Amino acid sequence: MFCRRKRNRTADHPYIKTPMNAFMIFRGEQRKKVIEDLKIRDSAALNAVLGKMRRSLSKEEQDGYYEKARVEKELHSQQHPGWSATYNYGRSKRMKRSGRWTPPSQCQNLQSFI
């Protein structure tokens, strides 16, 4: 399986998880209950149900999760000052186009693919 974390990890920038957002905190608290009640195993379906549950919460209950996410984000920034999510995911190198189109009959590398 392809894993970016191992490939882009360096001594200067080890892999650091991003802080959880409000939905991730809600999902962590409610996941086991929903699995036991509804017997859902599919992750996408489970997240859809949890999303509907979270949207149905009152404004005050939702604000509680936003506050927890804000506190976690502040704690993360204190533990890892100057950290950016770009450290986990390296910049991709884009292929440069030559600007000229070469017909397949003139391409020397074409024979290796045939």
MDAnalysis code that builds the backbone (N, CA, C; Angstrom):
import MDAnalysis as mda
import numpy as np

u = mda.Universe.empty(342, n_residues=114, atom_resindex=np.repeat(np.arange(114), 3), trajectory=True)
u.add_TopologyAttr("name", ["N", "CA", "C"] * 114)
u.add_TopologyAttr("resid", np.arange(1, 115))
u.add_TopologyAttr("resname", ["MET", "PHE", "CYS", "ARG", "ARG", "LYS", "ARG", "ASN", "ARG", "THR", "ALA", "ASP", "HIS", "PRO", "TYR", "ILE", "LYS", "THR", "PRO", "MET", "ASN", "ALA", "PHE", "MET", "ILE", "PHE", "ARG", "GLY", "GLU", "GLN", "ARG", "LYS", "LYS", "VAL", "ILE", "GLU", "ASP", "LEU", "LYS", "ILE", "ARG", "ASP", "SER", "ALA", "ALA", "LEU", "ASN", "ALA", "VAL", "LEU", "GLY", "LYS", "MET", "ARG", "ARG", "SER", "LEU", "SER", "LYS", "GLU", "GLU", "GLN", "ASP", "GLY", "TYR", "TYR", "GLU", "LYS", "ALA", "ARG", "VAL", "GLU", "LYS", "GLU", "LEU", "HIS", "SER", "GLN", "GLN", "HIS", "PRO", "GLY", "TRP", "SER", "ALA", "THR", "TYR", "ASN", "TYR", "GLY", "ARG", "SER", "LYS", "ARG", "MET", "LYS", "ARG", "SER", "GLY", "ARG", "TRP", "THR", "PRO", "PRO", "SER", "GLN", "CYS", "GLN", "ASN", "LEU", "GLN", "SER", "PHE", "ILE"])
u.atoms.positions = np.array([
    [0.836, -1.177, 0.000],
    [0.000, 0.000, 0.000],
    [0.879, 1.238, 0.000],
    [0.450, 2.251, -0.708],
    [1.199, 3.485, -0.849],
    [1.054, 4.330, 0.405],
    [2.150, 4.786, 0.964],
    [2.088, 5.556, 2.210],
    [2.984, 6.778, 2.092],
    [2.409, 7.949, 2.077],
    [3.190, 9.179, 1.959],
    [4.019, 9.452, 3.196],
    [3.508, 9.036, 4.333],
    [4.189, 9.373, 5.581],
    [5.613, 8.856, 5.595],
    [5.809, 7.630, 5.176],
    [7.148, 7.052, 5.220],
    [8.052, 7.683, 4.184],
    [7.502, 7.966, 3.021],
    [8.321, 8.470, 1.931],
    [8.844, 9.879, 2.205],
    [8.027, 10.743, 2.782],
    [8.397, 12.143, 2.957],
    [8.922, 12.468, 4.345],
    [9.054, 11.481, 5.197],
    [9.530, 11.732, 6.552],
    [11.043, 11.971, 6.506],
    [11.481, 13.026, 7.169],
    [12.907, 13.321, 7.267],
    [13.224, 13.623, 8.720],
    [14.507, 13.710, 9.012],
    [14.916, 14.033, 10.375],
    [14.508, 15.460, 10.742],
    [14.503, 16.355, 9.746],
    [14.137, 17.746, 10.000],
    [12.637, 17.898, 10.254],
    [11.826, 17.121, 9.541],
    [10.370, 17.243, 9.634],
    [9.746, 15.865, 9.799],
    [9.666, 15.332, 11.027],
    [8.998, 14.041, 11.220],
    [7.499, 14.200, 10.992],
    [6.823, 13.090, 10.748],
    [5.379, 13.138, 10.518],
    [4.661, 13.516, 11.807],
    [3.857, 14.558, 11.744],
    [3.073, 15.031, 12.882],
    [1.622, 15.081, 12.434],
    [0.742, 14.453, 13.182],
    [-0.666, 14.446, 12.825],
    [-1.253, 15.844, 12.967],
    [-2.213, 16.147, 12.092],
    [-2.913, 17.420, 12.202],
    [-3.889, 17.346, 13.377],
    [-4.210, 18.465, 13.998],
    [-5.165, 18.430, 15.112],
    [-6.560, 18.059, 14.604],
    [-7.334, 17.400, 15.451],
    [-8.667, 16.965, 15.047],
    [-9.624, 18.144, 14.951],
    [-10.488, 18.091, 13.934],
    [-11.518, 19.120, 13.814],
    [-12.757, 18.685, 14.592],
    [-13.796, 19.513, 14.571],
    [-14.982, 19.265, 15.392],
    [-15.665, 17.945, 15.013],
    [-15.746, 17.647, 13.711],
    [-16.394, 16.404, 13.304],
    [-15.584, 15.191, 13.742],
    [-14.282, 15.267, 13.669],
    [-13.446, 14.139, 14.080],
    [-13.606, 13.854, 15.574],
    [-13.719, 14.892, 16.368],
    [-13.928, 14.710, 17.805],
    [-15.295, 14.083, 18.059],
    [-16.334, 14.589, 17.377],
    [-17.674, 14.019, 17.510],
    [-17.678, 12.559, 17.071],
    [-17.029, 12.278, 15.944],
    [-16.980, 10.911, 15.426],
    [-16.290, 9.979, 16.412],
    [-15.219, 10.437, 17.036],
    [-14.515, 9.615, 18.010],
    [-15.370, 9.249, 19.205],
    [-16.232, 10.179, 19.617],
    [-17.101, 9.922, 20.762],
    [-18.293, 9.034, 20.412],
    [-18.815, 9.160, 19.207],
    [-20.071, 8.505, 18.846],
    [-19.913, 7.233, 18.014],
    [-18.745, 6.971, 17.492],
    [-18.544, 5.875, 16.536],
    [-18.965, 4.517, 17.092],
    [-18.500, 4.167, 18.279],
    [-18.808, 2.848, 18.846],
    [-20.297, 2.678, 19.094],
    [-20.954, 3.747, 19.549],
    [-22.389, 3.670, 19.814],
    [-23.173, 3.380, 18.531],
    [-22.802, 4.068, 17.448],
    [-23.516, 3.893, 16.183],
    [-23.255, 2.502, 15.614],
    [-22.029, 2.020, 15.714],
    [-21.708, 0.681, 15.213],
    [-22.517, -0.367, 15.970],
    [-22.621, -0.234, 17.278],
    [-23.386, -1.193, 18.078],
    [-24.884, -1.111, 17.784],
    [-25.409, 0.091, 17.634],
    [-26.846, 0.258, 17.424],
    [-27.281, -0.122, 16.009],
    [-26.552, 0.346, 15.008],
    [-26.984, 0.161, 13.616],
    [-26.254, -0.962, 12.883],
    [-25.222, -1.518, 13.480],
    [-24.456, -2.623, 12.880],
    [-23.889, -2.237, 11.504],
    [-23.376, -1.024, 11.401],
    [-22.784, -0.547, 10.151],
    [-21.289, -0.818, 10.190],
    [-20.771, -1.428, 9.145],
    [-19.330, -1.700, 9.051],
    [-18.648, -0.806, 8.015],
    [-19.396, -0.320, 7.052],
    [-18.832, 0.497, 5.981],
    [-18.491, 1.888, 6.512],
    [-17.255, 2.304, 6.331],
    [-16.792, 3.578, 6.878],
    [-17.530, 4.765, 6.270],
    [-17.759, 4.741, 4.959],
    [-18.439, 5.861, 4.304],
    [-19.873, 5.995, 4.808],
    [-20.573, 4.887, 4.932],
    [-21.952, 4.928, 5.429],
    [-21.983, 5.385, 6.884],
    [-21.016, 4.923, 7.657],
    [-20.940, 5.317, 9.060],
    [-20.707, 6.819, 9.184],
    [-19.803, 7.361, 8.382],
    [-19.537, 8.799, 8.431],
    [-20.746, 9.601, 7.969],
    [-21.511, 9.070, 7.007],
    [-22.720, 9.763, 6.555],
    [-23.742, 9.834, 7.685],
    [-23.922, 8.739, 8.403],
    [-24.867, 8.728, 9.532],
    [-24.388, 9.681, 10.621],
    [-23.098, 9.634, 10.923],
    [-22.558, 10.518, 11.965],
    [-22.673, 11.980, 11.562],
    [-22.486, 12.275, 10.275],
    [-22.636, 13.649, 9.794],
    [-24.052, 14.157, 9.978],
    [-25.033, 13.307, 9.673],
    [-26.432, 13.701, 9.868],
    [-26.735, 13.893, 11.349],
    [-26.166, 13.019, 12.183],
    [-26.371, 13.152, 13.625],
    [-25.798, 14.474, 14.134],
    [-24.609, 14.821, 13.659],
    [-23.967, 16.046, 14.134],
    [-24.730, 17.283, 13.678],
    [-25.220, 17.249, 12.449],
    [-25.990, 18.396, 11.950],
    [-27.318, 18.554, 12.691],
    [-27.836, 17.449, 13.238],
    [-29.113, 17.522, 13.951],
    [-28.949, 18.008, 15.396],
    [-27.712, 18.145, 15.854],
    [-27.473, 18.645, 17.211],
    [-27.874, 20.110, 17.310],
    [-28.164, 20.539, 18.509],
    [-28.482, 21.947, 18.720],
    [-27.215, 22.786, 18.546],
    [-27.410, 24.074, 18.390],
    [-26.290, 24.998, 18.186],
    [-25.321, 24.958, 19.371],
    [-25.841, 24.853, 20.568],
    [-25.004, 24.830, 21.770],
    [-24.154, 23.561, 21.825],
    [-24.768, 22.425, 21.452],
    [-24.018, 21.167, 21.445],
    [-22.922, 21.192, 20.388],
    [-23.234, 21.746, 19.211],
    [-22.220, 21.858, 18.161],
    [-21.090, 22.785, 18.593],
    [-21.437, 23.878, 19.271],
    [-20.417, 24.810, 19.738],
    [-19.451, 24.151, 20.716],
    [-19.955, 23.195, 21.497],
    [-19.081, 22.464, 22.415],
    [-17.984, 21.713, 21.664],
    [-18.337, 21.091, 20.536],
    [-17.340, 20.372, 19.743],
    [-16.382, 21.342, 19.048],
    [-16.901, 22.492, 18.602],
    [-16.018, 23.493, 18.003],
    [-15.024, 24.028, 19.038],
    [-15.481, 24.173, 20.263],
    [-14.589, 24.640, 21.329],
    [-13.507, 23.600, 21.620],
    [-13.891, 22.315, 21.665],
    [-12.900, 21.258, 21.878],
    [-11.870, 21.249, 20.759],
    [-12.325, 21.458, 19.519],
    [-11.408, 21.488, 18.380],
    [-10.462, 22.682, 18.464],
    [-10.992, 23.831, 18.910],
    [-10.144, 25.023, 19.051],
    [-9.072, 24.799, 20.112],
    [-9.448, 24.186, 21.239],
    [-8.495, 23.903, 22.310],
    [-7.426, 22.935, 21.819],
    [-7.858, 21.906, 21.082],
    [-6.886, 20.947, 20.565],
    [-5.929, 21.601, 19.566],
    [-6.449, 22.513, 18.752],
    [-5.608, 23.216, 17.786],
    [-4.578, 24.099, 18.500],
    [-4.994, 24.773, 19.567],
    [-4.066, 25.606, 20.338],
    [-2.994, 24.760, 21.016],
    [-3.403, 23.632, 21.581],
    [-2.448, 22.724, 22.213],
    [-1.444, 22.199, 21.193],
    [-1.942, 21.871, 20.005],
    [-1.067, 21.379, 18.933],
    [-0.061, 22.450, 18.521],
    [-0.512, 23.699, 18.420],
    [0.397, 24.777, 18.017],
    [1.432, 25.074, 19.102],
    [1.103, 24.813, 20.378],
    [2.083, 24.982, 21.453],
    [3.104, 23.850, 21.444],
    [2.646, 22.631, 21.153],
    [3.546, 21.484, 21.136],
    [4.454, 21.485, 19.911],
    [3.935, 22.013, 18.793],
    [4.693, 22.009, 17.535],
    [4.689, 23.408, 16.923],
    [5.423, 24.354, 17.507],
    [5.413, 25.717, 16.966],
    [6.038, 25.759, 15.571],
    [5.426, 26.518, 14.701],
    [5.940, 26.671, 13.347],
    [5.617, 25.505, 12.434],
    [4.855, 24.521, 12.897],
    [4.526, 23.353, 12.092],
    [3.507, 23.715, 11.024],
    [3.647, 23.108, 9.874],
    [2.692, 23.292, 8.798],
    [2.359, 21.925, 8.209],
    [1.138, 21.755, 7.727],
    [0.732, 20.472, 7.143],
    [1.547, 20.141, 5.903],
    [2.165, 21.131, 5.287],
    [2.969, 20.854, 4.091],
    [4.213, 20.052, 4.431],
    [4.622, 20.017, 5.709],
    [5.763, 19.195, 6.090],
    [5.449, 17.716, 5.934],
    [4.179, 17.320, 6.109],
    [3.789, 15.925, 5.977],
    [3.697, 15.491, 4.525],
    [3.346, 16.405, 3.661],
    [3.123, 16.062, 2.263],
    [4.053, 16.898, 1.412],
    [5.043, 16.254, 0.828],
    [6.031, 16.973, 0.028],
    [5.413, 17.599, -1.200],
    [6.055, 18.605, -1.675],
    [5.577, 19.247, -2.879],
    [5.772, 18.297, -4.048],
    [4.744, 18.141, -4.852],
    [4.853, 17.230, -5.989],
    [5.612, 17.916, -7.114],
    [6.422, 17.151, -7.775],
    [7.173, 17.682, -8.902],
    [6.359, 17.452, -10.167],
    [6.014, 18.506, -10.819],
    [5.209, 18.401, -12.026],
    [6.108, 18.137, -13.217],
    [5.610, 17.333, -14.106],
    [6.366, 17.051, -15.323],
    [6.298, 18.270, -16.228],
    [7.414, 18.604, -16.803],
    [7.453, 19.732, -17.724],
    [7.140, 19.239, -19.125],
    [6.339, 19.988, -19.826],
    [6.026, 19.653, -21.207],
    [7.011, 20.365, -22.121],
    [7.369, 19.694, -23.158],
    [8.350, 20.287, -24.068],
    [7.732, 21.368, -24.935],
    [6.419, 21.330, -25.115],
    [5.777, 22.343, -25.928],
    [5.601, 21.898, -27.365],
    [6.317, 20.878, -27.757],
    [6.197, 20.359, -29.126],
    [5.588, 18.971, -29.083],
    [4.736, 18.686, -30.021],
    [4.136, 17.372, -30.125],
    [4.957, 16.545, -31.083],
    [5.274, 15.314, -30.697],
    [6.047, 14.421, -31.548],
    [5.131, 13.301, -32.019],
    [5.010, 13.105, -33.330],
    [4.170, 12.012, -33.807],
    [4.733, 10.663, -33.379],
    [3.875, 9.675, -33.133],
    [4.350, 8.373, -32.669],
    [5.344, 7.708, -33.618],
    [5.243, 7.997, -34.880],
    [6.167, 7.373, -35.836],
    [7.600, 7.862, -35.644],
    [7.774, 9.043, -35.060],
    [9.103, 9.589, -34.855],
    [9.623, 9.374, -33.436],
    [8.823, 8.796, -32.604],
    [9.206, 8.592, -31.212],
    [10.080, 7.348, -31.103],
    [11.291, 7.507, -30.558],
    [12.233, 6.395, -30.450],
    [11.838, 5.426, -29.338],
    [11.221, 5.900, -28.292],
    [10.851, 5.055, -27.171],
    [9.582, 4.245, -27.411],
    [8.892, 4.494, -28.532],
    [7.653, 3.814, -28.819],
    [7.861, 2.315, -29.009],
    [8.973, 1.917, -29.589],
    [9.229, 0.505, -29.855],
    [9.325, -0.302, -28.557],
    [9.768, 0.298, -27.482],
    [9.896, -0.434, -26.215],
    [8.525, -0.738, -25.611],
    [7.496, 0.017, -25.978],
    [6.161, -0.214, -25.440],
    [5.334, -1.178, -26.291],
    [5.737, -1.382, -27.517],
    [4.956, -2.240, -28.437],
    [5.301, -3.688, -28.275],
])
